[in-house]
């Protein structure tokens, strides 16, 4: 876009600030109009169209949010908006982003940051016209209704600078969704920096996030930029944000609100220009209620929330997902004829897919390796663990005691007789269901012989909880060993323990003596 064709409206009641913003933006070649009040700004907007509106939050006759909401209500207006808020006013910033603002700036406004933000907003307008393509969006395979809605949501989310919180079960593709937001935004040319918050030792979190200076601590032999500085001008993706300890959450909150970080060993803060996208498989609202996650940080990160559907809720996408994954396997293993039989596909449809797309990929890799021919049949697909179909779980759980379901574990690496005894968890057995007492017609004798639970989901949860408790009891609550017994990884068993409310008695809080 030619700078001479760009017209910007500045709305502020302080003459000195209006002049300061005007001089800074005129230097870029843009045309500037000014207004002092909401009423004057409304008159200007009615009279002509603008590429962008820069408005203060507090004005003599109202708030800048009124102008944002007015623009959002007009179907044929596409002006970008940038809001200027008071220092540290995170609530106003969140309200502005939810009202449709592209971004916000805190007072006192850094003029270099102002120009960068205006450039980003104008570039975002150009990107929307061109309907951006994203390799990450294309890799999100599926054309079901929920997937089409998800892709449209991610494209809309990419238009602004508002922080995004992506929630979903493990294996649903949260990092892929975050990358799609980045690639569809005006920051696509900038860096995309993914960070796994659960993989960083607690004592190194501040140094890794904010950087450090040479000599700040023992071993700091040179300056280190940190994740925020590495993502300058781009997107910082914080995966497993729910794993951050409370002390680090407080430090992250300030960085998110003020867009400034202070490296370890530095006395002054440094301005950073990043967009935050966070993800978690945990229930953050529940963690807030339990005091495990800061409420102010939750609302700051969850300006725009996106929830990824589990695979079991979009089984219509299973054929195209299988074909896409098999395409990668064919290339990696030089087996161009590899394919899945219809019976094998139907066999997969009966699976619960607790690990979602990641589990499906694992099953296909294993089947391709074990299959004697290129046509993969149902006998080549091993459905194991708690992800087996409901009929198999129900049959095995009702026909065998728990001791017969789990393998015997007497290896020294698992059994630790020297450890002090831990109070075992009392596993709640699955309820027994009595056949109906009312007279049955002759054709209903099969129903009487095989009673069914009234709520299959609750019943399966009880069976799964009993098995999980027994495995944990056998391993003295060694989660890693229990996960190995059940064919799970550590993250999967932690997820099940949280979902089924299974806790280690040794970790229970002591009774309050007062």
C-alpha positions as CSV (number, residue, x, y, z in Angstrom):
1,X,0.0,0.0,0.0
2,X,1.3,3.4,-0.9
3,X,1.9,5.4,2.3
4,X,0.3,8.5,0.8
5,X,-3.0,6.5,0.5
6,X,-3.0,5.6,4.2
7,X,-5.1,7.9,6.4
8,X,-5.1,7.5,10.2
9,X,-7.4,9.0,12.8
10,X,-5.9,10.0,16.1
11,X,-8.4,10.5,19.0
12,X,-7.0,12.0,22.2
13,X,-8.0,15.0,24.4
14,X,-4.4,16.0,25.2
15,X,-3.0,18.4,22.6
16,X,0.6,17.6,23.4
17,X,0.0,13.9,22.9
18,X,-2.0,14.4,19.7
19,X,0.9,16.5,18.3
20,X,3.5,13.9,19.4
21,X,1.6,11.0,17.8
22,X,1.0,13.1,14.6
23,X,4.6,14.0,14.1
24,X,5.8,10.5,14.7
25,X,3.3,9.0,12.1
26,X,3.6,11.8,9.5
27,X,7.3,11.0,9.4
28,X,6.2,7.6,7.9
29,X,4.4,9.4,5.0
30,X,0.9,8.7,6.3
31,X,-2.0,11.3,6.3
32,X,-3.3,12.1,9.8
33,X,-6.6,13.5,11.1
34,X,-7.3,14.3,14.7
35,X,-10.2,14.4,17.1
36,X,-10.6,15.4,20.8
37,X,-13.8,13.6,21.8
38,X,-15.9,10.6,21.0
39,X,-18.4,12.9,19.2
40,X,-15.8,14.5,17.0
41,X,-14.3,11.1,16.2
42,X,-17.8,9.8,15.2
43,X,-18.3,12.7,12.9
44,X,-14.9,12.1,11.2
45,X,-15.6,8.3,10.8
46,X,-19.0,9.1,9.3
47,X,-17.5,11.5,6.9
48,X,-14.7,9.3,5.6
49,X,-13.0,5.9,5.9
50,X,-9.6,5.3,7.5
51,X,-7.0,2.6,7.4
52,X,-6.5,2.8,11.1
53,X,-7.8,4.6,14.2
54,X,-5.6,5.3,17.2
55,X,-7.7,6.2,20.3
56,X,-7.1,6.9,24.0
57,X,-9.3,4.9,26.3
58,X,-10.5,7.8,28.4
59,X,-12.1,10.8,26.6
60,X,-14.0,13.8,27.9
61,X,-17.4,12.6,26.7
62,X,-16.9,8.8,26.9
63,X,-14.5,6.0,26.3
64,X,-12.6,4.8,23.2
65,X,-14.4,1.5,23.5
66,X,-17.5,3.2,22.3
67,X,-15.8,3.9,19.0
68,X,-14.5,0.4,18.7
69,X,-18.0,-1.1,19.3
70,X,-19.5,1.4,16.8
71,X,-17.0,0.3,14.1
72,X,-17.6,-3.4,14.9
73,X,-21.4,-2.9,14.4
74,X,-20.9,-1.5,10.9
75,X,-20.9,-4.4,8.4
76,X,-18.9,-2.4,5.8
77,X,-16.2,-0.8,8.0
78,X,-12.8,-2.5,8.2
79,X,-10.7,0.0,10.1
80,X,-8.1,-1.4,12.4
81,X,-8.0,0.1,15.9
82,X,-5.2,0.6,18.4
83,X,-6.1,1.6,21.9
84,X,-3.9,3.6,24.3
85,X,-4.4,2.6,28.0
86,X,-3.2,3.9,31.3
87,X,0.0,2.3,32.7
88,X,-0.6,-1.1,34.2
89,X,-4.4,-1.1,33.3
90,X,-4.6,-4.8,32.1
91,X,-8.4,-4.9,32.5
92,X,-8.8,-2.1,30.0
93,X,-6.4,-3.7,27.6
94,X,-8.3,-7.0,27.7
95,X,-11.6,-5.2,27.2
96,X,-10.2,-3.3,24.2
97,X,-9.0,-6.5,22.6
98,X,-12.3,-8.3,23.1
99,X,-14.1,-5.3,21.6
100,X,-12.1,-5.7,18.4
101,X,-8.9,-3.7,18.8
102,X,-6.0,-4.9,16.9
103,X,-3.6,-4.1,19.7
104,X,-3.0,-1.8,22.6
105,X,-0.2,0.5,23.9
106,X,0.4,1.5,27.5
107,X,1.2,5.1,28.6
108,X,3.8,6.5,28.4
109,X,3.8,5.4,24.7
110,X,7.1,4.4,23.2
111,X,7.1,6.1,19.8
112,X,9.2,3.3,18.2
113,X,6.7,0.7,19.5
114,X,3.8,2.9,18.2
115,X,5.3,2.9,14.7
116,X,5.9,-0.9,14.8
117,X,2.3,-1.5,15.9
118,X,0.8,0.7,13.2
119,X,2.9,-1.0,10.6
120,X,1.7,-4.4,11.9
121,X,-1.9,-3.3,11.8
122,X,-1.7,-2.0,8.3
123,X,0.1,-5.2,7.2
124,X,-2.7,-7.3,8.8
125,X,-5.2,-5.4,6.7
126,X,-3.3,-6.3,3.5
127,X,-3.0,-10.0,4.7
128,X,-6.8,-10.3,5.1
129,X,-7.4,-9.1,1.6
130,X,-5.0,-11.6,0.2
131,X,-6.6,-14.5,2.2
132,X,-3.4,-16.0,3.6
133,X,-2.3,-19.6,3.1
134,X,-0.8,-21.5,6.0
135,X,1.1,-24.8,5.7
136,X,0.1,-25.5,9.3
137,X,-3.6,-24.9,8.5
138,X,-3.3,-27.2,5.6
139,X,-1.8,-29.9,7.8
140,X,-4.8,-29.8,10.0
141,X,-6.5,-32.5,8.1
142,X,-10.3,-32.8,8.3
143,X,-13.4,-31.4,6.6
144,X,-16.0,-32.3,9.3
145,X,-18.2,-29.5,10.6
146,X,-16.1,-29.0,13.8
147,X,-12.8,-28.8,11.8
148,X,-14.2,-26.3,9.3
149,X,-15.4,-24.1,12.2
150,X,-12.0,-24.5,13.9
151,X,-10.0,-23.4,10.8
152,X,-12.3,-20.4,10.4
153,X,-11.8,-19.5,14.0
154,X,-8.0,-19.7,13.8
155,X,-8.0,-17.4,10.7
156,X,-10.2,-14.8,12.5
157,X,-8.1,-15.0,15.6
158,X,-4.9,-14.3,13.6
159,X,-6.2,-10.8,12.7
160,X,-5.4,-9.2,16.0
161,X,-2.6,-9.1,18.6
162,X,-4.9,-10.5,21.3
163,X,-3.4,-13.3,23.4
164,X,-4.8,-16.7,22.5
165,X,-5.3,-19.7,24.8
166,X,-5.6,-23.1,23.0
167,X,-7.1,-25.9,25.1
168,X,-7.5,-29.5,24.2
169,X,-6.6,-33.0,25.1
170,X,-3.1,-34.3,24.6
171,X,-2.5,-35.2,21.0
172,X,-5.1,-33.0,19.4
173,X,-2.5,-30.7,17.7
174,X,-2.3,-27.6,19.9
175,X,1.1,-26.6,18.6
176,X,-0.1,-27.0,15.0
177,X,-3.0,-24.7,15.7
178,X,-0.7,-22.1,17.3
179,X,1.5,-22.2,14.3
180,X,-1.5,-21.7,12.0
181,X,-2.4,-18.6,14.0
182,X,1.1,-17.3,13.5
183,X,1.3,-18.1,9.8
184,X,-2.1,-16.4,9.1
185,X,-1.2,-13.2,11.0
186,X,0.8,-10.2,10.0
187,X,3.6,-11.6,12.0
188,X,4.1,-14.6,9.6
189,X,7.5,-13.2,8.5
190,X,8.7,-13.1,12.1
191,X,9.9,-15.9,14.3
192,X,7.7,-18.6,15.8
193,X,9.3,-19.7,19.1
194,X,7.7,-22.7,20.8
195,X,8.4,-23.3,24.5
196,X,7.5,-26.4,26.5
197,X,7.0,-25.0,30.0
198,X,6.9,-28.4,31.6
199,X,10.4,-29.3,30.3
200,X,12.3,-26.4,31.9
201,X,13.6,-26.8,35.5
202,X,12.0,-24.4,37.9
203,X,15.2,-22.7,38.9
204,X,16.0,-21.9,35.2
205,X,12.6,-20.5,34.2
206,X,13.3,-16.8,34.7
207,X,16.6,-17.0,33.0
208,X,15.3,-18.9,30.0
209,X,12.2,-16.7,29.6
210,X,13.7,-13.3,30.1
211,X,17.4,-13.9,29.5
212,X,20.4,-13.1,31.6
213,X,23.6,-11.0,31.5
214,X,27.1,-12.3,31.7
215,X,28.2,-12.9,35.3
216,X,24.6,-12.7,36.6
217,X,25.1,-16.1,38.3
218,X,27.6,-18.9,38.4
219,X,28.0,-20.4,34.9
220,X,26.7,-17.3,33.1
221,X,29.7,-17.0,30.8
222,X,28.0,-14.8,28.2
223,X,24.7,-12.9,27.6
224,X,21.6,-14.9,26.8
225,X,18.6,-13.3,25.1
226,X,15.8,-15.5,26.4
227,X,12.5,-16.6,24.7
228,X,10.8,-13.2,24.7
229,X,13.8,-11.6,22.9
230,X,14.1,-14.5,20.5
231,X,10.4,-14.1,19.5
232,X,10.8,-10.3,18.9
233,X,8.4,-9.3,16.1
234,X,6.9,-12.7,16.0
235,X,4.9,-15.2,18.1
236,X,5.9,-16.8,21.4
237,X,4.1,-20.1,21.9
238,X,3.9,-21.3,25.6
239,X,2.9,-24.9,25.6
240,X,1.8,-26.6,28.8
241,X,1.3,-23.2,30.4
242,X,-0.5,-24.9,33.3
243,X,2.7,-26.5,34.5
244,X,4.3,-23.1,35.5
245,X,4.8,-22.6,39.3
246,X,3.0,-19.7,40.9
247,X,6.2,-17.7,41.4
248,X,6.9,-17.8,37.7
249,X,3.3,-17.0,36.9
250,X,3.6,-13.7,38.7
251,X,6.7,-12.7,36.7
252,X,5.1,-13.8,33.4
253,X,2.0,-11.7,34.2
254,X,4.0,-8.5,34.4
255,X,5.8,-9.3,31.1
256,X,2.5,-9.9,29.4
257,X,0.8,-6.8,30.8
258,X,3.7,-4.3,30.3
259,X,5.4,-6.0,27.3
260,X,8.7,-5.4,29.1
261,X,11.1,-7.9,30.5
262,X,14.1,-7.6,32.8
263,X,16.9,-10.1,32.1
264,X,18.6,-11.6,35.2
265,X,21.5,-9.4,36.2
266,X,20.1,-6.3,34.4
267,X,18.7,-3.2,36.2
268,X,16.5,-1.8,33.4
269,X,13.6,-3.4,31.6
270,X,13.6,-4.0,27.9
271,X,10.6,-3.5,25.6
272,X,9.5,-6.7,23.7
273,X,7.2,-7.0,20.8
274,X,5.7,-10.5,20.8
275,X,2.3,-12.1,20.4
276,X,1.5,-14.7,23.0
277,X,-0.2,-17.9,22.2
278,X,-0.6,-20.4,25.1
279,X,-1.8,-24.0,25.2
280,X,-2.7,-26.6,27.9
281,X,-4.4,-29.9,28.3
282,X,-5.3,-29.0,31.9
283,X,-8.5,-27.4,33.1
284,X,-7.2,-23.9,34.0
285,X,-10.5,-22.6,35.4
286,X,-10.5,-25.5,37.9
287,X,-6.8,-24.8,38.7
288,X,-7.8,-21.1,39.4
289,X,-10.5,-22.3,41.8
290,X,-7.9,-24.5,43.6
291,X,-5.4,-21.8,43.8
292,X,-2.9,-23.5,41.5
293,X,-3.1,-20.9,38.7
294,X,-3.3,-17.1,39.0
295,X,-6.7,-15.7,38.1
296,X,-5.3,-12.5,36.7
297,X,-2.9,-14.4,34.5
298,X,-5.7,-16.7,33.3
299,X,-7.8,-13.8,32.2
300,X,-4.8,-12.1,30.6
301,X,-3.9,-15.2,28.5
302,X,-7.5,-16.2,27.8
303,X,-8.6,-13.1,25.8
304,X,-9.5,-15.4,22.9
305,X,-10.1,-19.0,23.8
306,X,-9.9,-21.9,21.2
307,X,-10.8,-25.5,22.1
308,X,-9.6,-28.3,19.9
309,X,-12.0,-31.2,19.5
310,X,-10.8,-34.7,20.4
311,X,-10.6,-37.3,17.6
312,X,-13.5,-39.3,19.0
313,X,-15.7,-36.3,18.3
314,X,-14.8,-36.0,14.7
315,X,-14.6,-39.7,13.5
316,X,-15.9,-38.5,10.1
317,X,-12.4,-37.2,9.5
318,X,-10.8,-40.6,10.2
319,X,-10.5,-41.8,6.6
320,X,-8.7,-38.6,5.4
321,X,-6.6,-38.6,8.6
322,X,-5.5,-42.2,8.0
323,X,-4.7,-41.4,4.4
324,X,-2.6,-38.4,5.3
325,X,-0.7,-40.3,7.9
326,X,-0.2,-43.3,5.7
327,X,1.2,-40.9,3.0
328,X,4.0,-39.9,5.4
329,X,4.6,-43.5,6.3
330,X,4.8,-44.5,2.7
331,X,7.4,-41.9,2.0
332,X,9.5,-42.7,5.1
333,X,9.5,-46.4,4.5
334,X,9.5,-46.5,0.7
335,X,6.3,-48.6,0.5
336,X,4.1,-46.8,-2.1
337,X,1.5,-49.6,-2.0
338,X,0.8,-49.4,1.7
339,X,-2.9,-49.0,2.4
340,X,-5.6,-49.7,5.0
341,X,-8.4,-52.2,4.4
342,X,-12.1,-51.2,5.0
343,X,-12.3,-53.7,7.8
344,X,-9.2,-52.2,9.5
345,X,-10.7,-48.7,9.2
346,X,-13.9,-49.9,10.8
347,X,-11.8,-51.6,13.5
348,X,-10.2,-48.2,14.2
349,X,-13.7,-46.5,14.4
350,X,-14.4,-48.6,17.5
351,X,-11.4,-47.2,19.4
352,X,-11.7,-44.4,22.0
353,X,-8.4,-42.7,21.0
354,X,-7.6,-41.3,24.4
355,X,-4.3,-40.1,22.7
356,X,-6.1,-38.6,19.8
357,X,-4.2,-38.0,16.5
358,X,-0.9,-38.8,18.1
359,X,-2.2,-42.2,19.1
360,X,-3.6,-42.9,15.7
361,X,-0.2,-42.1,14.1
362,X,1.4,-44.5,16.6
363,X,-1.1,-47.3,15.7
364,X,-0.5,-46.9,12.0
365,X,3.3,-46.8,12.3
366,X,3.2,-50.0,14.4
367,X,0.7,-51.7,12.0
368,X,2.9,-50.8,9.0
369,X,5.9,-52.3,10.7
370,X,4.2,-55.5,11.7
371,X,2.0,-56.1,8.6
372,X,3.2,-59.0,6.4
373,X,1.9,-57.2,3.3
374,X,1.0,-53.8,2.1
375,X,-2.7,-54.2,2.8
376,X,-3.1,-53.6,6.5
377,X,-5.9,-55.6,8.0
378,X,-7.7,-55.4,11.4
379,X,-5.4,-58.2,12.7
380,X,-2.4,-55.9,12.2
381,X,-3.8,-53.2,14.4
382,X,-3.2,-53.7,18.1
383,X,-5.7,-51.7,20.2
384,X,-4.2,-51.6,23.8
385,X,-4.6,-49.8,27.0
386,X,-7.6,-47.8,28.2
387,X,-8.2,-46.7,24.7
388,X,-9.8,-50.0,23.7
389,X,-13.3,-49.9,22.6
390,X,-16.0,-49.9,25.2
391,X,-17.2,-53.5,24.6
392,X,-13.7,-54.9,25.2
393,X,-13.3,-52.9,28.4
394,X,-16.7,-53.8,29.7
395,X,-16.2,-57.5,28.9
396,X,-12.7,-57.7,30.5
397,X,-13.7,-55.7,33.5
398,X,-16.8,-57.7,34.4
399,X,-15.4,-61.2,33.5
400,X,-12.0,-60.9,35.4
401,X,-10.9,-59.5,38.7
402,X,-8.5,-56.6,38.8
403,X,-5.6,-59.0,39.7
404,X,-6.2,-60.9,36.5
405,X,-6.3,-57.8,34.3
406,X,-3.0,-56.4,35.4
407,X,0.3,-58.4,34.9
408,X,2.2,-59.5,38.0
409,X,5.0,-57.1,39.0
410,X,7.7,-58.5,41.3
411,X,10.8,-56.9,39.6
412,X,13.1,-55.3,42.2
413,X,13.0,-52.1,40.2
414,X,9.3,-51.8,40.9
415,X,8.9,-53.4,44.3
416,X,10.7,-51.5,47.1
417,X,10.2,-53.4,50.4
418,X,12.6,-51.0,52.3
419,X,10.3,-48.0,51.7
420,X,7.9,-47.1,54.5
421,X,4.4,-48.4,53.9
422,X,1.9,-46.1,52.3
423,X,-1.8,-46.3,53.0
424,X,-3.3,-48.0,50.0
425,X,-6.1,-46.4,48.0
426,X,-9.4,-48.2,48.4
427,X,-10.5,-48.8,44.9
428,X,-14.2,-48.5,44.3
429,X,-15.4,-51.6,42.5
430,X,-17.7,-51.3,39.6
431,X,-21.3,-51.4,40.7
432,X,-23.3,-54.5,40.1
433,X,-26.5,-54.1,38.1
434,X,-29.5,-56.1,38.8
435,X,-31.9,-57.2,36.1
436,X,-35.3,-55.5,36.0
437,X,-37.8,-57.0,38.5
438,X,-40.9,-56.5,36.4
439,X,-42.2,-59.4,34.3
440,X,-40.3,-59.9,31.1
441,X,-41.8,-61.0,27.8
442,X,-40.3,-64.2,26.4
443,X,-38.1,-62.4,23.9
444,X,-36.5,-60.2,26.6
445,X,-34.8,-63.2,28.3
446,X,-31.5,-62.2,26.8
447,X,-31.7,-58.7,28.3
448,X,-32.5,-60.3,31.7
449,X,-29.4,-62.6,31.4
450,X,-27.1,-59.7,30.4
451,X,-28.0,-56.5,32.3
452,X,-26.5,-53.3,31.0
453,X,-25.4,-50.3,33.0
454,X,-27.7,-47.3,32.8
455,X,-24.8,-44.9,32.3
456,X,-21.9,-46.5,30.3
457,X,-19.6,-43.5,30.7
458,X,-19.8,-43.5,34.5
459,X,-19.4,-47.3,34.6
460,X,-16.3,-47.2,32.4
461,X,-14.8,-44.4,34.5
462,X,-15.3,-46.5,37.6
463,X,-13.7,-49.5,36.0
464,X,-10.8,-47.4,34.8
465,X,-10.3,-45.8,38.2
466,X,-10.2,-49.2,39.9
467,X,-7.5,-50.4,37.5
468,X,-5.5,-47.2,37.9
469,X,-5.7,-47.3,41.7
470,X,-4.6,-51.0,41.7
471,X,-1.6,-50.2,39.5
472,X,-0.6,-47.3,41.6
473,X,-1.0,-49.4,44.8
474,X,1.3,-52.1,43.4
475,X,4.0,-49.6,42.5
476,X,3.7,-47.6,45.8
477,X,2.4,-44.7,43.8
478,X,5.4,-44.6,41.4
479,X,3.7,-43.0,38.5
480,X,6.3,-44.0,36.0
481,X,6.2,-47.7,37.0
482,X,2.4,-47.7,37.0
483,X,2.3,-46.1,33.6
484,X,4.6,-48.9,32.3
485,X,2.2,-51.5,33.7
486,X,-0.7,-50.0,31.9
487,X,1.1,-49.3,28.6
488,X,0.8,-45.5,29.1
489,X,3.3,-42.7,29.2
490,X,3.8,-40.4,32.1
491,X,1.7,-37.6,30.7
492,X,-1.2,-40.0,30.0
493,X,-1.3,-41.4,33.5
494,X,-1.1,-37.9,35.0
495,X,-4.1,-36.9,32.8
496,X,-6.1,-39.9,33.9
497,X,-5.3,-39.3,37.6
498,X,-6.5,-35.7,37.3
499,X,-9.6,-36.6,35.4
500,X,-10.6,-39.4,37.7
501,X,-9.5,-37.5,40.9
502,X,-6.9,-40.1,42.0
503,X,-4.4,-38.7,44.4
504,X,-1.4,-39.9,46.3
505,X,-2.3,-40.1,50.1
506,X,1.2,-38.9,50.9
507,X,0.5,-35.6,49.0
508,X,-2.7,-34.9,50.8
509,X,-2.6,-31.5,52.7
510,X,-2.3,-32.0,56.5
511,X,-5.3,-31.3,58.6
512,X,-5.6,-27.8,60.0
513,X,-4.9,-28.1,63.7
514,X,-6.8,-24.9,64.3
